Amino acid sequence: MKEMGKIVTVGLSPAWDVVCEVEGIDWGEHNKIRCRIDRPAGKALNISRALCWMGVGSIAAGLWGSDDYDRMLKVIAPMQKLVKIKFTKALGPTRENINIVDLCNNRDMHLRSSSELATKKSLAQLKADISEMVKKGRVFVFSGSMPDEFFGQIRGIIDICRQRGAKLVIDTSGEAMKNIVRKGGLWLRSGNVQELRELVGWKVADSVKGVVEAGRSLLERAEMVLISRGEKGAVLVTRDGCWKGCFVGDKRDVFSTVGCGDYLLAGFLKGFKDSGRADSALKAAIQASTGRVWRLDERQSWEYVQRDVKVVIEKV
């Protein structure tokens, strides 16, 4: 197996994830917050955080607001043995996303704000910064939303990675996703069933057969397609075969679904880096995502999850 190079996560719309836990809440009610956590996040940084938990080093790149850059560095300091911070500073504050977790009723609510960090100036600087990081064999993960109005500049950044032999991983949505996949040259396309429907242009059935058929239609442009099916597990479609996987065993309380897709992708990268095998990578992906749902990433080691979270992988 040819060794995977360093993983670089790139996020253009980072955020502070503000998680407020309450013991039961409904419209019109007032209640005390049991716990509040403010954490630097966004899909790309979530992937770096998950990789750190699994013992894999990465470079966290992309944009971050200059107003709260120092605060971000302070909060993220415990991760910096494995996560090298290489964000490009952009004028202004980084957005905040509010996540309300109702512990009594096992439900949550997500309130998203828009990011205004991407500008012609900040993206030009990001292009220069990324150019210095690109090396053949490195894995560049572009994850999170991408503003359509600046897609020309964003495409230029991705093209540098493609032209210099980096392995391209894409986890985004909308028109940006369609444009990137259309050009091809991807190592991995990751996303959920709804995003797959948007990409292929037809109503993909949420079944193994349905997602495999849709995934195969993308293999001229991507070597592998990873599709999350939520509680039903995930499907991996490659040029060498297709696999399905799901958790088996006693279920536990769901703490939050925030970041589960990011942990799925991070687990896949970890599994592939260790083994070079598609089935092993899919197993690690589902274990990481399930661990996130149960918040084991905050309370247990990755080794514990590998032992305790039982996953079945089958070739289809």
C-alpha positions in Angstrom: 0.0 0.0 0.0 1.3 3.4 -0.9 1.3 5.5 2.2 -1.1 8.4 2.5 0.4 11.8 2.9 -0.4 14.4 5.5 -4.1 15.3 5.8 -5.0 18.9 5.3 -8.6 20.1 6.1 -9.8 23.3 4.4 -12.9 25.2 5.5 -14.2 28.4 4.0 -17.1 28.8 6.4 -15.8 28.0 9.9 -17.9 28.7 13.0 -18.0 28.7 16.7 -20.3 25.8 17.8 -22.2 27.1 20.8 -23.8 24.0 22.4 -26.4 24.7 25.1 -27.7 21.7 27.1 -31.0 21.9 28.9 -33.1 19.5 31.0 -36.2 19.8 28.8 -37.4 22.8 26.8 -40.3 23.7 24.6 -41.5 26.8 22.7 -42.4 29.7 25.1 -40.7 28.1 28.1 -37.8 29.5 30.1 -35.2 27.2 31.5 -31.7 27.3 32.9 -28.8 26.1 30.7 -27.1 23.1 32.4 -24.0 23.3 30.4 -22.6 25.6 27.6 -19.7 24.8 25.4 -18.1 27.2 22.9 -15.9 25.3 20.5 -14.1 26.4 17.3 -15.7 24.3 14.6 -17.0 24.1 11.1 -17.0 20.9 9.1 -13.3 21.0 8.2 -12.1 21.7 11.7 -14.4 19.0 13.1 -12.6 16.5 10.9 -9.2 17.6 12.2 -10.6 17.3 15.8 -11.9 13.8 15.1 -8.6 12.8 13.6 -6.8 14.1 16.7 -9.0 12.0 18.9 -8.1 9.0 16.8 -4.4 9.8 17.0 -3.9 11.1 13.5 -2.1 14.4 12.8 -3.5 17.0 10.3 -3.1 20.5 9.2 -6.2 22.8 9.8 -6.4 25.4 7.0 -8.9 27.6 5.4 -10.3 30.9 6.7 -10.8 32.2 10.3 -11.9 35.6 11.5 -9.2 38.0 12.7 -11.4 39.3 15.5 -11.4 36.0 17.4 -8.3 34.3 16.0 -6.3 34.5 19.3 -9.3 33.2 21.2 -9.5 30.2 18.8 -5.8 29.4 19.3 -6.3 29.5 23.1 -9.3 27.1 23.0 -7.8 24.7 20.5 -4.4 24.6 22.3 -4.9 21.0 23.7 -5.2 19.7 20.1 -2.0 21.3 18.8 0.3 18.3 19.4 -1.5 16.7 16.5 -3.3 19.6 14.7 -1.1 22.2 13.1 -3.1 25.5 12.7 -2.5 27.1 9.3 -5.7 29.2 9.0 -5.7 32.3 6.8 -6.9 35.4 8.7 -9.9 37.1 7.3 -11.3 40.5 8.4 -14.1 40.3 10.9 -15.6 37.8 13.4 -16.1 34.1 12.8 -19.8 33.2 12.8 -21.6 31.4 15.7 -23.9 28.4 15.3 -26.3 27.7 18.2 -27.1 24.1 19.1 -29.7 23.5 21.7 -29.7 20.0 23.2 -32.7 18.8 25.1 -31.3 16.1 27.3 -34.7 14.9 28.7 -36.3 14.4 25.3 -33.2 13.3 23.3 -33.6 16.0 20.7 -31.7 18.9 19.4 -32.1 22.1 17.4 -29.5 23.8 15.2 -29.5 27.5 14.4 -27.1 28.4 11.7 -25.7 31.9 10.8 -24.0 32.8 7.5 -20.3 33.4 7.1 -18.9 36.6 5.6 -15.2 35.7 5.8 -14.8 34.8 2.2 -13.9 37.8 0.1 -11.7 38.3 -3.0 -8.9 39.5 -0.7 -9.1 36.6 1.8 -9.4 34.0 -0.9 -6.4 35.4 -2.8 -4.4 35.1 0.4 -5.8 31.6 1.1 -4.7 30.5 -2.4 -1.2 31.7 -1.7 -1.1 29.9 1.6 -2.5 26.6 0.2 0.0 26.7 -2.6 2.8 26.5 0.0 1.2 23.4 1.5 0.4 21.3 -1.6 2.6 18.3 -2.1 2.0 15.2 -4.1 0.2 12.5 -2.1 -1.1 14.9 0.5 -4.8 14.6 1.2 -6.7 17.8 0.9 -10.2 17.8 2.4 -12.4 20.6 1.3 -15.4 20.5 3.6 -18.3 22.8 4.4 -20.3 25.4 2.5 -18.7 27.4 -0.3 -20.1 30.8 -1.4 -21.3 30.7 -5.0 -20.3 34.3 -5.7 -16.6 33.5 -5.2 -16.6 30.0 -6.7 -14.2 31.0 -9.5 -11.5 31.8 -6.9 -12.4 28.7 -4.9 -12.1 26.5 -8.0 -8.6 28.0 -8.6 -7.5 26.8 -5.1 -8.9 23.3 -5.7 -7.2 23.2 -9.2 -3.8 23.8 -7.6 -4.3 20.7 -5.4 -5.5 18.7 -8.4 -2.6 19.8 -10.7 0.1 19.0 -8.1 -1.0 15.5 -7.4 -2.8 15.9 -4.1 -5.6 13.5 -3.2 -8.8 15.5 -3.3 -11.7 14.9 -0.9 -14.8 16.9 -1.2 -17.7 17.2 1.3 -19.9 20.1 0.3 -23.2 20.7 -1.3 -25.2 22.9 -3.8 -23.8 24.3 -7.0 -20.2 24.2 -5.7 -20.4 20.5 -5.2 -21.8 19.9 -8.7 -19.1 22.1 -10.3 -16.3 20.4 -8.5 -17.5 16.9 -9.2 -18.2 17.7 -12.8 -14.5 18.5 -13.4 -13.5 15.2 -11.9 -10.1 14.1 -10.6 -11.4 13.4 -7.0 -10.1 10.7 -4.7 -13.2 10.7 -2.5 -16.6 12.3 -2.5 -18.4 12.2 0.8 -21.9 13.2 1.8 -25.4 12.1 2.7 -28.3 10.7 0.6 -29.9 14.1 0.0 -26.7 15.6 -1.3 -26.3 12.6 -3.5 -29.7 13.3 -5.0 -28.8 16.9 -5.7 -25.6 15.7 -7.3 -27.0 13.1 -9.7 -30.2 14.9 -10.4 -32.7 12.1 -9.6 -34.6 10.9 -6.6 -32.2 8.3 -5.2 -34.0 5.7 -3.1 -32.6 5.6 0.4 -31.7 1.9 0.0 -28.4 0.1 -0.5 -29.4 -0.6 -4.1 -30.4 3.0 -4.7 -27.3 4.7 -3.3 -25.0 2.1 -5.0 -26.5 2.8 -8.4 -26.2 6.6 -7.9 -22.7 6.3 -6.5 -21.5 4.2 -9.5 -22.6 7.0 -11.8 -20.0 9.2 -10.3 -17.0 6.8 -10.5 -15.7 8.5 -13.7 -15.1 11.6 -11.6 -14.3 10.2 -8.2 -12.4 7.0 -7.2 -14.6 6.5 -4.2 -18.0 7.7 -3.0 -18.9 7.6 0.7 -22.7 8.0 1.4 -24.0 8.4 5.0 -27.5 7.0 5.6 -27.8 8.2 9.2 -29.1 5.5 11.6 -29.0 3.0 8.7 -25.2 3.2 8.4 -23.2 4.0 5.4 -22.4 2.8 1.9 -19.0 3.0 0.1 -18.9 2.7 -3.7 -15.5 2.3 -5.3 -14.1 1.3 -8.7 -13.1 -2.1 -7.1 -16.4 -2.9 -5.4 -19.2 -1.7 -3.1 -19.7 -2.2 0.7 -22.4 -1.4 3.2 -22.0 -1.1 6.9 -24.1 -0.5 10.0 -23.8 -0.6 13.8 -25.1 -3.8 15.5 -25.7 -4.2 19.2 -27.5 -2.4 22.0 -28.3 1.3 21.2 -27.6 4.1 23.7 -29.0 7.5 24.2 -28.3 9.9 21.4 -26.6 13.0 22.8 -26.3 15.0 19.6 -26.1 14.5 15.8 -23.8 17.6 15.4 -20.7 16.7 13.4 -21.6 13.0 12.8 -20.9 13.3 9.1 -17.6 14.9 9.8 -16.6 12.1 12.1 -17.7 9.6 9.5 -15.3 11.1 7.0 -12.5 11.4 9.6 -13.0 7.8 10.5 -12.8 6.7 6.9 -9.5 8.6 6.4 -8.1 7.1 9.6 -9.1 3.6 8.6 -7.8 4.0 5.1 -4.5 5.4 6.3 -4.0 2.4 8.6 -5.0 -0.3 6.2 -5.4 0.9 2.7 -8.6 -1.3 2.6 -12.0 0.0 1.7 -13.9 -2.3 4.1 -11.7 -1.5 7.0 -12.0 2.2 6.3 -15.8 2.0 6.2 -15.8 0.2 9.5 -13.7 2.9 11.2 -16.0 5.5 9.6 -19.1 4.1 11.1 -17.4 3.5 14.5 -16.3 7.1 14.6 -19.7 8.5 13.6 -21.5 6.3 16.2 -19.0 7.3 18.8 -19.8 10.9 18.1 -23.6 10.3 18.4 -23.0 8.9 21.9 -20.4 11.5 22.7 -17.7 8.8 23.3 -15.2 11.1 21.7 -15.4 13.3 24.7 -15.4 10.6 27.3 -13.6 7.6 25.9 -10.5 6.7 23.9 -10.6 5.7 20.2 -9.3 2.3 21.2 -12.4 1.9 23.5 -14.7 2.7 20.6 -12.9 0.2 18.3 -13.5 -2.5 20.9 -17.0 -1.5 22.1 -18.8 -0.2 19.0 -19.7 -3.3 16.9 -20.0 -2.7 13.2 -20.8 -5.2 10.4 -19.4 -4.6 6.9 -20.7 -6.6 3.9 -19.7 -6.4 0.2 -22.7 -5.8 -2.1 
